[in-house]
Amino acid sequence: TDLIKDKEEIKKVGKVMIIRKNSKGEVFGLDAIKNIVWKILPKEQKITLFAGSGKTGYKDGKGELAEFNGLVELDIDDLDNLYIADYNNNAIRKITPDGEVSTFYKENKWIKVYFLILWFRIK
């Protein structure tokens, strides 16, 4: 919330737990309450929905068509793709810079997904 001073903008958000910045200076945050990925625009004092419908579920799709269930970690690659650990779906989801959500990796055991996201952090 230090990035945004406008109280009305802040009311949109549930609980942003992880924040990362891409190569263009755009900031992204995971909302653990609403299962949404927010795009934070500090200069414009705006928070926009980047991906997620706000419904708990598992669905690939563009922007608001996607569904998540337990967003816990976020990383960004050199091409500005976001990789998100979707805990309760045992999956790592990829979001392209234009907001297209796909399943990058899915496993029936969470521990493998957790270690894969750690691999992104140390590579």
Salt bridges, closest charged atoms under 4 A:
GLU8 OE2 - LYS11 NZ 3.04
GLU9 OE1 - LYS12 NZ 3.16
GLU9 OE2 - LYS46 NZ 3.87
GLU26 OE2 - LYS39 NZ 3.21
ASP60 OD1 - ARG93 NH2 2.93
GLU73 OE2 - ARG20 NH2 2.94
ASP75 OD1 - ARG121 NH1 3.03
ASP86 OD2 - ARG93 NH1 2.60
ASP98 OD2 - LYS62 NZ 3.67
GLU107 OE2 - LYS112 NZ 4.00
